[in-house]
């Protein structure tokens, strides 16, 4: 059986019309599968809030050969303790979504392969006083049956699937422990061509940032059977039986090929060059690890259809630089981008096959961030009526690009529209880039110099109610335009009583910083301001910065506070009363709260909330103790000797 390699879907339909016998051959693979429908699927468990989680089953349904009566409106899931296999919870998962799985290239759609994604989901509660087992838990759904036409397992029409995942306890070391299973790889909608390399990205993403590892596993069969009364039973506890491979096949050789089906343990990328026609089921496990400890796993079973396809010749790509009329030679040449030189490269790409639609793209290999961009169209058709045999494109690097004395690698890729997957040609470009020379500007200021031995910015202390000013000057030897700015870190300058004005210009810039130290400035222990001098030109150097911390301090010295410790209330006008005129002053929200005076036996004899209190004793000499408090909890304690009685 063969399929057209390229061309729009309309031409493909015409091909099927011309060769109807092959349509009948493909469809006949499923005519006997009256009650079969399962292509594969996986489960997910996602934390929502508190003890609420969402349990989801994604079931992939054969939309061509599957029995419509097997499309369930709900399925039952069960959760078990891994250590004991004790049943913890049974839950009904209602069907909430029914969509088609997409092809990588929709033009490659063929009428004997169509898959639906059925999503069953329900919110469940995993209580912290229940799900505490150190061994963790597993969830399972059992359903029969798989496609009758599967080529690599025995008795496929009676084979079932157990959808399975594992997750940890929700409490660890007495603390709440949150984990969500990975959002597993996008589903597969494509077919493979015999003798051609097939690849697909099965890589998942973990909401918790856990590390993921992938391996191939034998699909689980479980306990369900083709009998109508046992096709979708309530899941039983583990262990679950597996499907039985045909002779010569195994978990490491699920789809025969050169190479056979394999998966990258780190990326989840599937590859196979199949050597046999047919429909092949395969199983993938995605395990998640946190700090080297396995948290859980989820499994996906799926199917790959292998067909005979017309020969699809790979496109070819050549790269040209202004340094040579000859094509760039990967591994031998290095493009050196110098100031004033042509920053662009030219690409020529073609395909010997007729009606080939080609697309070029660029993919960084060993660097991230901004890079070159195409300045021309990146796709087109070759070897079609009115179309050229070869296409061209131009890729240009930014004028200020700087590889920091490193060799950057950039893959330039041309892909065709072949079926089932595009074929590609890649040219790996090695390049260095040096920006135009530009001396950085110089920033000076009247702020105190920073302490070279300290990593902290300089601290400027300003008394409450006073004004602090400083000036900044920027100069540039290249006479490029300069801009001075000031930015509060986590606060607005004006809200803290600060202002900054600047006179920017060519080669010079001046700025004035002013601060009226007030109570709003005490909301944080310190206020940090970054002053920045920037060249406002392309290819400008990194801005020059000066970071300064500011702090409001009381306007009076509190270190010299020395309260009296004796009074002589005898009416002579000298030391007749106990007063504290030198108390630390109120400071914004830090206010005097009160004074309390106690006898030597602990009896309170006087109190006052007034800072201007005056106490003349209680009529008898003796030792007394006082406690002064402020609204921020600051306290002063002391003793006082009353030398003679004076009455209240």
C-alpha positions in Angstrom: 0.0 0.0 0.0 1.4 3.4 -0.8 0.4 7.1 -0.3 1.3 10.2 -2.2 4.4 11.9 -0.6 3.6 15.5 -1.3 0.8 17.8 -2.5 -2.4 19.3 -1.1 -5.1 17.2 0.5 -7.3 17.6 -2.6 -4.8 15.8 -4.8 -4.5 13.1 -2.2 -8.3 12.5 -2.3 -8.1 12.2 -6.1 -5.4 9.5 -5.7 -7.5 7.5 -3.3 -10.4 7.8 -5.8 -8.3 6.4 -8.6 -7.1 3.5 -6.5 -10.1 2.5 -4.5 -8.8 -1.1 -3.9 -6.2 0.2 -1.5 -8.9 2.1 0.5 -10.8 -1.1 0.9 -7.6 -2.9 2.0 -6.8 -0.3 4.7 -10.4 -0.2 6.0 -10.7 -4.0 6.0 -8.1 -4.0 8.8 -10.8 -2.8 11.2 -14.1 -4.2 9.8 -13.9 -7.2 12.2 -13.2 -5.0 15.2 -16.8 -4.7 16.2 -16.1 -3.8 19.9 -12.5 -2.5 19.6 -11.6 1.1 19.7 -8.7 1.9 22.1 -5.7 3.5 20.4 -4.1 4.4 23.8 -4.1 7.0 26.5 -2.7 8.3 29.8 -3.8 9.7 33.2 -2.9 13.0 34.9 -3.2 14.2 38.5 -3.0 18.0 38.9 -3.0 19.9 42.2 -5.6 22.7 42.4 -5.7 24.2 45.9 -5.5 22.8 49.4 -6.4 19.2 49.2 -8.2 19.5 45.9 -6.8 17.7 42.8 -8.0 17.1 39.3 -7.8 13.5 38.1 -7.9 13.2 34.3 -8.0 10.3 31.8 -7.1 11.0 28.2 -8.3 8.2 26.0 -7.4 8.0 22.3 -10.3 6.5 20.3 -10.0 4.9 16.8 -12.5 7.2 14.8 -12.3 5.0 11.7 -12.6 1.4 13.1 -13.8 2.0 16.6 -17.3 0.9 17.5 -19.4 4.1 18.3 -21.2 2.1 21.0 -17.8 1.9 22.8 -17.6 5.7 23.3 -18.3 6.0 27.0 -20.0 9.0 28.6 -18.1 8.2 31.9 -15.4 5.8 33.2 -14.5 4.6 36.7 -11.1 5.3 38.2 -9.7 3.8 41.4 -6.8 4.9 43.7 -4.8 2.3 45.7 -2.1 2.4 48.4 1.1 1.1 46.8 2.4 -0.6 49.9 -0.7 -2.6 50.7 -2.9 -2.4 47.5 -5.7 -1.2 49.8 -8.5 0.5 47.8 -8.6 4.2 48.8 -11.1 5.8 46.5 -13.4 5.0 43.5 -14.4 8.0 41.4 -16.5 8.4 38.3 -14.8 10.5 35.5 -17.4 12.1 33.2 -16.5 12.8 29.6 -15.8 16.5 29.2 -14.1 16.8 25.8 -14.1 15.0 22.4 -11.7 16.3 19.8 -9.6 15.0 16.9 -5.9 14.5 17.2 -4.1 16.7 14.6 -1.5 15.7 12.0 1.9 17.4 11.9 1.1 18.2 8.3 -2.7 18.3 7.7 -2.1 17.8 3.9 -0.9 14.3 4.8 -4.3 13.3 6.2 -5.4 9.9 4.9 -8.8 8.3 5.3 -7.8 5.1 7.1 -6.3 6.9 10.1 -8.2 9.2 12.4 -8.0 9.5 16.2 -10.2 11.2 18.7 -9.0 12.4 22.1 -11.6 11.8 24.8 -11.0 13.6 28.1 -12.6 12.3 31.3 -12.0 14.4 34.4 -13.2 14.9 38.0 -12.1 16.9 41.0 -11.1 14.7 44.0 -9.9 15.3 47.5 -6.7 13.9 48.8 -6.9 14.6 52.6 -3.7 15.2 54.5 -4.8 12.8 57.3 -5.5 10.0 54.8 -2.9 10.0 52.0 0.2 9.7 54.2 1.8 6.4 53.0 5.5 6.8 52.4 5.3 4.3 49.5 2.8 6.5 47.7 -0.3 5.6 45.7 -1.4 4.6 42.2 -4.5 5.4 40.2 -5.9 3.0 37.5 -8.7 2.8 34.9 -9.3 -0.5 33.1 -11.0 -0.8 29.7 -11.3 -3.3 26.8 -10.5 -3.5 23.9 -7.6 -2.6 21.7 -7.7 -2.5 17.9 -8.1 -6.0 16.3 -5.6 -5.0 13.5 -2.6 -4.4 15.8 0.4 -6.2 14.3 2.9 -6.7 17.1 0.9 -8.3 20.0 -0.9 -11.6 20.3 -4.7 -11.7 20.2 -5.1 -7.9 19.9 -8.9 -7.9 19.6 -9.1 -9.3 23.2 -6.4 -7.2 24.6 -7.3 -4.5 27.1 -5.6 -1.4 28.5 -4.9 -0.4 32.0 -4.4 3.4 32.3 -2.0 3.9 35.2 -0.1 6.6 37.2 1.7 6.8 40.5 1.9 9.8 42.9 3.4 10.5 46.4 1.8 11.1 49.7 0.4 14.6 50.2 2.3 14.9 53.6 6.0 14.5 54.1 7.9 15.0 57.4 4.7 16.4 58.9 4.5 19.1 56.2 2.2 19.5 53.3 3.8 18.0 50.1 2.4 19.1 46.8 3.1 17.2 43.5 1.4 17.2 40.2 2.1 14.6 37.5 3.7 15.7 34.3 1.6 17.2 31.5 2.5 14.4 29.2 3.6 14.9 25.6 1.2 15.9 22.8 -0.6 13.0 21.2 0.5 11.4 18.0 -1.6 11.9 14.8 0.8 10.9 12.1 1.7 7.6 10.4 5.2 6.4 9.5 6.6 5.3 6.1 8.4 2.0 5.8 12.2 2.5 5.4 12.0 6.2 6.3 13.1 7.7 9.6 10.1 8.7 11.8 10.5 11.1 14.7 8.1 12.6 17.2 8.5 14.8 20.3 6.9 13.0 23.2 8.6 15.3 25.8 6.4 16.4 28.7 6.4 19.4 31.1 6.2 19.2 34.9 4.2 21.9 36.7 6.5 21.6 39.8 9.8 21.8 37.8 10.6 18.2 38.6 13.1 16.3 36.3 11.6 13.9 33.8 12.9 10.6 32.5 11.5 8.5 29.7 11.7 4.8 28.8 9.8 2.3 26.7 7.6 -0.2 28.6 5.4 -3.1 27.7 1.7 -1.9 27.7 -0.4 -3.0 30.6 -3.4 -5.3 29.8 -5.0 -5.7 33.2 -8.2 -7.6 34.1 -10.9 -6.4 31.7 -11.9 -8.6 28.8 -14.0 -8.5 25.6 -17.0 -9.8 27.4 -19.7 -7.1 27.5 -20.1 -7.5 31.3 -16.3 -7.1 31.9 -15.2 -4.6 29.2 -15.0 -1.7 31.6 -14.9 -3.0 35.1 -14.1 -1.1 38.3 -10.3 -1.3 38.4 -8.7 -4.1 40.4 -5.6 -3.7 42.4 -2.1 -4.3 41.0 -0.3 -6.3 39.7 -1.6 -5.8 36.1 -0.8 -8.3 33.4 0.9 -7.0 30.2 0.1 -7.5 26.6 1.9 -10.4 25.0 4.4 -9.5 22.3 4.6 -11.4 19.0 7.7 -13.6 18.6 10.9 -11.6 18.4 9.4 -8.4 19.9 9.9 -7.0 23.4 9.8 -3.7 25.3 13.1 -2.8 23.7 11.9 -3.9 20.2 8.3 -2.8 20.1 8.3 -1.6 16.5 10.8 -3.5 14.3 13.2 -1.2 12.4 16.8 -0.1 11.7 16.8 1.3 14.3 13.8 -0.1 16.1 11.6 2.2 18.1 13.6 4.1 20.7 13.1 7.1 23.0 15.6 9.7 24.3 15.7 9.3 28.1 16.1 13.0 28.6 14.0 14.7 25.9 11.3 12.1 25.2 12.0 12.2 21.4 10.8 9.0 19.7 12.7 7.7 16.6 12.2 4.6 14.4 13.0 3.6 10.9 10.3 0.9 10.5 11.0 -2.2 8.3 7.5 -3.8 8.5 4.0 -2.6 7.5 1.2 -2.7 10.0 -0.3 -1.1 13.1 2.0 -1.2 16.1 1.1 -0.5 19.7 3.8 0.8 22.0 4.2 2.0 25.6 6.1 4.9 27.1 6.7 5.7 30.8 7.4 9.2 32.0 8.9 9.2 35.6 9.4 12.4 37.6 12.2 13.0 40.1 12.7 15.7 42.7 16.2 16.1 44.2 17.1 12.7 42.9 14.0 11.0 44.5 11.3 9.5 42.3 8.0 11.2 42.9 5.8 9.1 40.5 5.1 8.1 37.0 2.6 8.2 34.2 2.3 5.9 31.2 1.0 6.4 27.7 0.1 3.6 25.3 -0.3 4.6 21.7 -0.2 3.2 18.1 1.8 3.9 15.0 0.6 3.0 11.6 3.4 2.1 9.1 2.6 2.4 5.4 4.3 2.1 2.1 4.9 5.7 0.8 6.3 7.0 -2.5 9.9 8.0 -2.4 10.4 11.4 -1.0 13.8 12.9 -1.7 15.2 15.3 0.9 15.6 18.9 0.0 19.1 20.5 -0.1 20.4 23.8 1.3 23.5 25.9 0.5 24.8 28.9 2.4 26.8 31.7 0.9 28.6 34.6 2.6 30.2 37.7 1.2 33.7 36.3 2.1 33.6 33.7 -0.7 31.7 32.9 -3.9 31.8 29.2 -2.9 29.2 27.6 -0.7 29.9 27.7 3.1 31.4 24.4 4.3 30.2 23.3 7.7 32.9 22.1 10.0 35.6 23.9 8.0 34.5 27.5 7.6 33.7 30.1 10.3 31.8 33.3 9.5 33.5 36.3 11.1 31.2 39.3 11.4 33.3 42.5 11.7 32.2 46.1 12.1 31.4 47.6 8.7 31.2 44.2 6.9 28.2 42.7 5.2 26.0 41.3 8.1 23.9 39.0 5.9 24.2 35.5 4.5 22.3 34.1 1.5 20.6 30.7 1.4 19.8 28.7 -1.7 17.5 25.7 -1.3 15.8 23.3 -3.7 14.2 19.8 -3.9 14.3 17.4 -6.9 10.7 16.3 -6.3 7.9 18.1 -8.1 5.5 20.4 -6.3 7.6 20.6 -3.2 6.8 23.3 -0.7 10.0 24.3 1.1 10.4 26.3 4.3 13.7 27.5 5.9 14.2 28.3 9.5 17.1 29.2 11.9 17.7 27.5 15.3 20.4 28.5 17.8 22.5 25.5 19.0 24.7 26.8 21.8 23.3 30.2 22.7 20.1 31.9 23.6 18.6 35.4 23.2 18.2 37.6 20.1 19.8 36.5 16.9 19.7 37.0 13.2 16.4 37.4 11.3 15.3 36.7 7.8 14.7 39.8 5.7 13.0 37.9 2.8 10.3 35.2 2.4 11.2 31.9 4.0 8.9 29.5 2.1 7.8 28.8 -1.4 7.2 26.1 -4.0 9.7 24.6 -6.4 9.3 22.5 -9.6 5.7 23.3 -10.1 4.1 25.1 -13.2 5.3 28.7 -13.1 7.6 28.1 -10.0 11.4 28.1 -10.0 13.6 25.2 -9.4 15.5 27.0 -6.6 14.5 29.4 -3.9 16.6 32.0 -2.1 16.4 33.7 1.3 18.5 36.3 3.1 19.4 36.1 6.8 20.9 39.2 8.5 22.7 39.7 11.8 22.1 42.7 14.1 24.8 45.4 13.5 25.7 45.3 17.2 25.9 41.6 17.6 28.6 40.4 20.0 29.5 36.8 20.6 31.9 37.7 23.5 34.9 36.0 21.8 33.0 32.7 21.5 32.0 30.7 18.5 28.2 30.5 18.2 26.5 27.7 16.3 23.3 28.3 14.3 21.4 25.5 12.4 19.9 26.6 9.2 17.2 24.1 8.2 15.1 23.6 5.0 12.1 21.3 5.3 9.8 20.0 2.6 6.1 19.1 2.9 6.6 15.4 2.5 4.4 12.8 4.1 4.2 11.5 6.6 6.8 13.9 8.1 8.9 16.6 6.4 12.4 15.7 5.3 15.1 18.2 6.1 18.6 19.4 5.3 20.6 21.3 7.8 23.7 23.5 7.5 25.3 24.3 10.8 26.8 27.8 10.7 29.7 28.6 13.0 30.2 32.4 13.5 31.7 35.1 15.6 30.6 38.7 15.8 32.4 41.8 17.0 30.4 45.0 17.6 31.7 48.5 16.5 34.2 50.0 19.1 32.5 52.3 21.6 34.1 53.4 24.9 31.7 53.3 27.8 30.6 56.6 29.3 31.9 57.8 32.7 29.5 58.5 35.6 30.6 60.6 38.6 28.7 62.0 41.6 28.9 63.9 44.9 27.6 60.8 46.8 30.0 59.4 49.4 32.4 56.9 47.8 31.5 53.3 48.1 33.5 51.0 50.5 35.7 48.9 48.2 35.8 46.2 50.9 32.0 45.9 51.1 29.6 44.5 48.6 26.8 46.7 49.9 26.1 50.0 48.2 27.0 53.2 50.2 24.4 54.2 52.9 23.4 57.8 53.2 21.7 58.7 56.5 19.5 61.8 56.4 18.0 63.3 59.6 14.2 63.6 59.6 12.9 66.9 58.3 16.2 67.8 56.5 17.0 68.0 52.8 19.8 66.1 51.1 21.0 66.9 47.6 23.6 65.3 45.3 24.7 65.9 41.7 25.7 63.4 39.0 27.7 64.0 35.8 28.0 61.7 32.8 30.6 62.2 30.0 31.4 60.2 26.9 34.6 60.4 24.9 32.8 59.4 21.7 30.3 62.3 22.1 27.3 59.9 21.9 24.0 61.1 23.3 23.6 60.3 27.0 20.6 59.9 29.3 20.6 60.0 33.1 17.8 58.4 35.1 17.1 57.5 38.7 14.8 54.6 39.7 13.6 53.5 43.1 13.9 49.8 43.8 10.4 48.7 44.7 9.1 52.2 45.4 8.2 55.5 43.6 10.7 58.3 44.2 8.0 61.0 44.6 6.1 58.9 47.2 9.2 58.9 49.4 9.8 62.7 48.9 12.6 62.2 46.4 13.0 63.9 43.0 15.5 63.7 40.2 16.0 66.1 37.3 18.4 65.6 34.4 19.8 67.6 31.5 20.7 65.1 28.8 22.8 65.9 25.8 25.5 64.9 23.3 28.6 63.6 25.2 27.4 65.1 28.6 24.5 64.7 31.0 23.9 66.3 34.4 21.5 65.3 37.1 20.3 66.6 40.5 18.9 64.4 43.2 17.0 65.9 46.1 15.4 64.3 49.1 13.2 65.8 51.8 13.6 63.2 54.5 10.1 62.5 55.9 8.1 59.8 57.6 7.0 58.0 54.4 10.7 57.2 53.9 10.7 55.1 57.1 8.3 52.5 55.7 11.4 50.4 54.8 14.6 50.2 56.7 16.4 51.6 53.7 15.5 53.0 50.3 17.6 51.9 47.4 17.9 54.1 44.3 19.8 53.1 41.1 21.2 56.0 39.0 21.8 54.9 35.4 23.9 56.6 32.6 23.0 55.2 29.2 24.2 55.8 25.6 21.0 56.1 23.5 22.6 54.8 20.3 22.6 51.4 18.6 25.5 49.3 19.7 25.8 51.3 22.8 27.9 49.8 25.7 26.3 48.5 28.9 24.9 51.4 31.0 27.0 52.8 33.9 25.2 52.6 37.2 25.6 53.9 40.8 23.4 52.3 43.5 22.9 54.3 46.7 20.9 53.4 49.9 19.1 56.0 51.9 17.9 55.9 55.5 15.8 58.4 57.6 17.3 58.9 61.1 16.0 60.8 64.1 16.9 64.5 64.1 18.2 64.4 67.7 20.9 62.3 69.3 19.4 59.6 71.5 22.7 58.1 72.6 23.3 60.8 75.2 20.0 60.1 77.1 20.9 60.1 80.8 17.9 60.2 83.1 18.2 61.5 86.7 18.2 58.9 89.5 17.4 61.1 92.5 14.9 63.8 93.5 14.5 65.9 96.7 10.9 67.1 96.8 11.4 69.6 99.7 10.0 72.7 97.9 13.4 74.4 97.4 12.9 74.5 93.7 15.8 72.1 93.0 15.2 68.5 91.9 11.7 68.7 93.4 10.1 66.6 90.6 11.0 63.6 88.4 10.9 64.7 84.7 12.6 63.4 81.6 13.0 66.3 79.1 15.8 64.5 77.3 13.7 61.4 76.4 14.4 60.1 72.8 12.1 62.1 70.6 9.1 60.7 68.8 10.1 59.5 65.3 7.3 59.1 62.8 5.3 56.0 63.9 7.6 55.5 66.9 5.8 57.5 69.7 6.1 57.8 73.4 3.6 55.4 74.9 3.8 56.1 78.7 5.6 55.8 82.0 4.8 53.7 85.0 6.5 54.0 88.4 6.6 51.2 91.0 7.4 50.9 94.6 10.2 48.5 95.7 7.4 45.9 96.4 6.1 46.1 92.8 3.1 48.3 93.5 2.3 50.8 90.7 2.3 54.3 92.3 2.1 56.5 89.2 1.5 56.3 85.5 1.1 58.9 82.7 0.8 58.7 78.9 2.3 62.2 78.5 5.8 62.8 77.5 5.8 66.0 79.7 4.9 64.1 82.9 6.0 65.5 86.3 6.1 63.4 89.4 7.0 64.8 92.9 7.0 61.5 94.9 4.3 60.1 97.0 5.1 61.5 100.4 7.7 59.1 101.7 11.4 58.6 100.9 12.6 55.3 99.3 13.6 53.5 96.2 11.3 53.4 93.2 11.5 51.9 89.7 10.2 53.2 86.4 9.4 51.7 83.0 9.1 53.9 79.9 7.6 52.4 76.7 7.4 53.4 73.0 4.8 52.3 70.4 7.4 50.2 68.6 8.1 48.2 71.8 11.3 50.0 72.8 11.7 50.2 76.6 13.7 52.1 79.1 14.1 50.9 82.7 15.7 52.6 85.7 15.5 53.4 89.3 14.9 56.6 91.3 15.7 57.5 94.9 13.3 59.9 96.7 15.3 61.6 99.5 12.4 63.1 101.5 8.6 63.2 101.6 6.8 66.0 99.9 3.2 65.0 99.5 1.3 64.6 96.3 
